[in-house]
Amino acid sequence: MLHAIQELDSSATTADAPAVHCQGVKKYYGEGAARVTALSGVDLDVRIGELLMLVGPSGCGKTTLISVMAGILNPDAGVCKVFGRDFSQMSEKQKTWHRGRTVGFVFQAFNLIPALTAAENVAVPLLIEGMARKQAIERASNLLDRVELGNRIHSLPNQLSGGQQQRVAIARALVHEPKLIVCDEPTSALDHETGHKVMDLLREIGVGRDRALIIVTHDARIFSFADRIAKMDDGRIVDLSSNHNSPPEMREGVKL
């Protein structure tokens, strides 16, 4: 089984392939007359080396879409591939292993483990990968220092403000340097200055020649960080445009 799992990473994504490829993706909740359509056939490619922001009204399917991309939900129809791999075609063990290596997810609800300190929460992805605890805590503490929480590494989640918990959740998503980082409203609880510092860190770690970053947001203060902005409505992508307001250095290496 281990050999079969490792084969999932044995072939590299081709240079021209997108980081995420969605074609005709549909997702429903409920059954029969109570069935609700969350995604109505989404077509979207997220390029390697870009920061894509996903915007639109509440309830339009943004969180469902990024949950499919991250392998948390399976689509009911259509195809979603992440760096050439389709989570829905994997066994649960394969999916867990590949998602842990490939995806970092910042949940809107933070999902921190109450009994663990900030550093221990951030270290979880590294411990799952088999890193020694001392080394994992050290790396986690260094990253917490970069989000200005170096003095709170021993604090439990209930001892942190909402904004501080959000920064812990962001650090946890970044600590193992995944190829795809998916964020649901990562700056919603942060002030302007802290939000921009977090966005700088997200771009630094999450955008590169072999990586991509997707952010769901209503926060217009951070739109300038995007390379492209995709607008959703009624479960579909209704507009996809390059963000010409972003500084050129933010779009280096991304063909617009």
N, C-alpha and C positions, 0 to 999 in steps of 0.2 A: 504493500500500500504506500509506503514512504516513497518508493521509486516512482510509482504512478503519480503521486502528488508532486514530486520534484519535476517531473516531465512537463508540468503546467508552465514552468518558467524556462524550459529548455530552449525555446526558440524566441529570438528577439523580434520586437515589433519592427516592421519595415519602416524606412525613413519617411515614406510618404503616407503611412497609415496614421489615422487620428488617435489621440489618446483615448477618446470615448466615441463610439459610433452607435447612434440610436436610429433605428429605422422602423417606422410604424408601431412604436411602442404604445401599448394600451394597458391600462390598469383599472380594475373595478373593485369596489368595496360593497359587500352585502350580496344578497341573492334575490332572484325573482323581482317582484315589484319594488322591493326596497333597494335594488342595486343602484349604486351611484358610480358614475364614470369619473375617474380622477384624471386619467390620461387618455386622450382621444386620437392617438396615432401620432406620436411625437417623432419628428425627423430632426436630428441634430448631430453634428460632429463637433467635438471639442478638440482643438489642435494641441499637439505637443508643444510646450513652450509658451502657453498663453494663460492669462487669467480671464476667465469668462464669468461675467455676472449674470445671474438669472433674476429677472424682476417681473412684477405683475401683482395684481390684486390678491388679497388673502383668499385662499380656497381655490386658486387656479391650477394647482397641481405641482407647484415648485418643489415642495418637500418630498412629495411622492416620487417625482422624477429623480432627484438626487439620491433618494433611497434605493431606487432601482439601479442607478449608476454605481452605487457603492456596494451592491450585492446584498443589501439588507432586505429588499423585497424582490421577488421575481415578477417580471411582466406577465400579463395574461395573454398577450399577443405581441408579435413583433420581435425585434432583436436588439439587444444592448450589449456591446462588447467593450471591454476595458483593456486597453493595450493588447487587443486581439483576442482576449479571452471572454467567454460568455459564462457569467456566474450561474445562470439558470441551467446550464448543461453539466454542472459539477455536482458531485456528491456533497453532502453537508460537511464532511471532513475536509475535502478538497477546497470547498468554498471558504471555510473558516481559515484554513492555512493561507490561501492565496489572498484573501481580503486582508488578513493581518499583515502580510508582507507588502501589499500594494497600495492600500487605501488608508488614509487618515480622515476621520469624520468628526467635525465639530458639531455636536447636537445643540439645538436651541435650548433644550432643558438641561444641558451640561452633562447629566448622567455620571456625576462623580460618585465614587464609592464612599459612603459616609464614614466608615471605620478606618479609612486610610488617610494619611497626611497628604498635603499637596504634592510633595515630592514622590510619595508612594503612588499616588494616582497617576502622575505623569509617567512614572517608570513602568506602569503595567504593560504597555506594548513591548517594551524591551525584555521584561521578565518572561512574557509569553514566547518570545523568540529564543529564550534560553540564555540571555546575558546574565552574568553573575550579579547578585543583588547589589553589592557595593558599587560596582561599575555603573549599573542602571540608575541607582539613586544619585550618583555623582553627576551623570549626564543630565538627569531630570532637574537637579538643583541648578546646574549651569543654565539650562534653558529657562527655568523660572526666574533666574536673575535677569535674563534678557527681556522678560516681560514685566520687570520691576516688581517681582515678588520674592526676591532673594531672602528677604527677612521673614517670609511666611512659609518656608518649606516644611516646617513641622506643624503647621496649623491644619486642623480638620476642616472639612467643607463648611460645617455649621459655624465655624469661627471666622469665615470669610464673607465679605459682601458679595452681592450678585456680580458686580463687575470683576472682582477678584476671582470668583469661581469661574467666570467666563474665560479669564486669562489662563487659569489652570487647564481648562478643557482644551483651549487652543494649543497650549504647550504639549499636552498629551497627544494631540493629533499630529504634531510636528516632530516629536522626539525620535521616531524611528525613520525619519526622512522618507516617507512613502512617495511613490511615483504619482499618485493622484490624491489630492487633498480636497475634500468636499466640506463646505462650511454652511451652516444654516444660521443666518443673522449673527455673524461673529462679533459685530461691533455695537449691537443694539443696546447693551448695558454699559457702554463705555463713553467717557467724555471725548470731545473732539481730539485733543492731543493724544490721549492714550489710544484711541481708535486708529489714528494715523500711524502710531508706533507699531501697533499690532499688524496693520496692513503692510508696513515696510518689512516686518519679520515674515509674514505670510508669503510675500513676493520673493524674499530672499531665499527661503527654504522651499517654497512650493512651486516656483516657476523656474524651468531650466530646459536644457536640451532633451532631457528624458522624462520630464515631469509636466503636470498640468494642475491648475487650481480652479475650482468652481465655487462660486460664492452666491448663495441666495441672500438677497438683501432688499430692504426698503430704505436703507440709509444713504440718502443722496450725497452725504458728505464724503463718501468713499468712491463714488462713481468714477472719479478721475484715475483710479488705480486700474481700471479694467482695460483690457485690450479690445474685447468685444462685449456687447451687452445684448442678451437675448430676452425678449419680452414674451411672457406667457399669458394666455387668457383661455378660459374654458378648456383646459387640458391640452392645449396646443401651443407651439411656438408661432407667434403671429408677427414677429419682427426680429431680425438679427442684423446688427449694425456694428461697424467698427467705431471705436471710441476715439475720435480724433482730438479729444480734449486731453487725453493722457500724454504725458511727456514722451518724447521719442525714445529716451533710454528705457522707459517702461515697456516699449514694444520691440526692443532689440531682438532680432532673430525670429520674429513672428511676421509672417506674410499676411498682410491685411487685404 
